Amino acid sequence: MKQPSKPPDFIIIGVQKGGTTSLYNYLIQHPQIAPAAQKEIHYFDLNFHQTPDWYYSQFPQPESGEFQLTGEASPYYIFHPRVPERIHNFSPKVKIIALLRNPVERAISHYHYYIKIGYESLSLESAIACEPDRLKGEIAKLLSSPNYYSYEHQHHTYLSRGIYADQLPAWMQLFPKSQLLILKSEDLYTNPCGTYHTVLEFLDLPPHQLQTYEKYNSNQYPPVGEKVYEQLKAYYRSHNQRLAQMCDRDFGWD
């Protein structure tokens, strides 16, 4: 007998270019996890005009004795200012997973990826310099209008997406520690098996060994100049310190 529709059991909220595709693909190989129709559903940020039934329809509904859990991974969720409250109102018991990557490396990867797919034409230095002007007024519009879409906020936020200390408080206020798992992307890269099993434990699932831990969406880009790299490090230093205090953890990015 089919069970009634239910929301996902877990949501990977980000970050963009932080390993979410790899982690999601590891999780859906567990025998007790079933995949959504697609990894990134973007209901709570880009598709919130759709009905809840539309969102439910993106997930398989279990039959007796089948899988236990399902979930999705939309890396814009962590950054969109309306999403934490939307998710909490929709499913206050859902488990939230955040992968945080060194913001300098994340920004560079984000930039090069957008150059590759045609979303950016400026140099990295110019894109960083232009970000405040590109974003001017966009957050206020997102907060004032529930259906407003900001191309600039979604795409041209190389610096802003790495200020995790500004993004996490809303999640921490709404979800208890037992429902919020914050991971370092670098731990996933260097120890995918260990990180995978940390997530399984968080989801109250039994251990499961994968044959391989393939890296998904991993790209190689030319190195950036030392000047802009040091500029990015300096920019994030105080923000990383705030994050360390907030999470009571040294992320080791400085």
N, C-alpha and C positions, 0 to 999 in steps of 0.2 A: 504493500500500500504506500502511495506517495504521501510524503509529509507536506503540511502547508508551507507556503513560501516563507522564507526567513532571510534576514540580512546576512552578509558575509561574516565569517567568524574572525577574520583578520584583514587588516588593510596595511599595505606598505605605502607610507606617505611620501617617501623621498629618501635621498635627494636626487635631483636630476644629475646624471653622469656620476652616480655614486654606487653602482652595482645592483640596482633594483631588479634589472632584468635577469641577472644571474641568480640572485637569491630567489626570485619568484619561480624560475625554472627548476631550481633545486627542490623547492617546496612541493611543487605539483608532481614531482616524481615519488613522493611519499605515498604509500598505498592507502592512507586514510585521508588524503587531501585530493579534492577534485578541482580542476581548473575552471576559471570563469570563461566566458565566451571569448574574451581577449584579456591580455594582461592589464592594459590601461583602459579602464572604463570611463574615467573622468566624469563621473556623475555629479560629484559635489562641487566641481569647479566649472567645467565647460558645458555640462549637460543637465544642469539642475532645473531647466525648464521642462524636462521629461518627468513623467509620473513615477512614483515609487514602484509601481508594477513594472515599468520599463526597466528599472534597476534590478528588481528581482529576477526579471527574465534573462539577465546576463549571467546568472548562476545556475548550475545544475541543482535540481531538487532531489534530495536523497530518498531512496527507498529503504525499507527495513533491511538492516544488515549491510548496507553499502557504506560509502565513505562517511567520515565524521565531519570534516571541515571543508570549507571553501573560502576563497578570498581573492583580492585583487591588488594591483600595485600601480598607483597613479602618482608619479613623482612631483606633480604640480601641487598636490594637496598640501604639503607641508608649508608651502610659500603663499598660497592664496589666503587672504585675510579672513574670508568668510567660511572657509572649509571646516576648521575645528568645531565650531558651534553647530554647523550643519550635520556633521557626522555624529556628534554627541546627541543631538536631538533625534536623529534617525535611529541610532543604535548605540545607546550608552554603555552597553556591555562588550562592544567589539574590542579586540586587541589591536593595538597600534604598534607598528614597527617602523623605526626611522634609521636609515643608514646615513651617517655623516662622513663626508670625505674632506680631507685637507682642502680648505676653501680656495687656496691658491691653485692647486692642481685641478680642482673642480671647475674654476672659472676658465682656466686655459683650455680644458677639454671641451667645455660648453661652447666657447668661442670657436674653436677649430671645427667642431661638429657643425655649427651653424654656417660657417664658411663653406663646408663641404656640401651641405644640402641647400645652399642658396638663401639662407635667412639673414646673412650678414655680408656686407661689402666693405666695411671700414677696417682699418688696421686695428689690432688689439688695443694699442695705446689710444687711438681715437674712440673706439667703442667704449672703453672705460671712461674716458673723459666726457663723452656725450651722455652717459647713463643718467645723470641727474636731470638733464633737460628732457631726455626721452621719457622719463618716468614722472615728470612734473604733473601733479594733479591726478595721476592715475589711481593711486591707492584710495584717495578720497572718493573718486567716482565708483570704484568697486564697492566701497562700504556704503555709499549712499543709494546705489541702484542695484537691486539684487540680480538683474539680468544684464548688467553691463559687462562687456567683454573688452579686455585690454590686450591688444597684440603686444604692445611694448612691455607690459608687466609679465606676460607669459614668456616672452622670448629675449628681450634685450636687457636682462638683469644679471649680467655676469658677476658683478660685485655683490649685489643685494641678496642673491640666493645663498651666498656663503656666510651671511651674518646669522648664524643659527641661534645666537643668544636673543635675537629679536623674534624668532619664529617659534621656539619651543615653549615659552611661557604659557601661551594660550592652550596648548595641548596638556601641559602639566597641571594647569588649573582645572581642566575639565575631566581628565582621566587619572585615576589613581595609579600609583607605581606598578601595581600588579597587572595593569593593562597597557603599560607603555614600555617598550623595549627600545633603548637607544644604543646603536652599534656603530663602531668605526668601520668605514668602508675598507680601510687598509687591513683590518683583521680578516675581512671576507676575502680580500685578494691574497693574503699570505697564508691564511689558514681556513680555507673554505669549509673543510670538513668540520672543524671545531665550531665555526660560526653557525653552520647549518644545524648542528646539534644543540647549540645554545637556543636557537629559534624554536626547534622542536620541543625542547623542554619548556620554553615560555608558552607554547601552545598546548602543553599537557599531552603531547604525543610521544609514543615510544620511539626509541632510536631507530634509525634506518640508514644503512650505508649505501651510498651511491657508487657506481663503478667508476665514474669520472666526474670531475667538477669543472666542466667546461666554462670558459669565460665568454659571456655573451656581450655583444656590442662593444667589444674591446678594440680600440683603434690606436694607431701610432701616428703621432703628429710631430712636425719639426719643433725643436726646442725654441723657447722664446728667449729674447735677449736678457742679459743679467739685470739690466736697469729696470725693465718692467717687472721682472720676477721679484726683485727686491722691493719695488714699489708696492706690489701686491702683498708681500709678506708684512711690510710695515702697516699697510692699511688694515689687515686682519688681526694684528697682534692684540690690540686691546679687546676686540670682539671675542677672540679665542680665550682670553683671560676671563672674560665675563662668562663664557660658556663653561669653562672649567669650574668656576665657582658655583654656577647654577647646577651642574651635574655632579659636583664633588668628584671630579675625575680629570686627570691630565691626559689630554688627547695626543700630546707629543708632536704637535704640528709646527712648533717654533724652533 
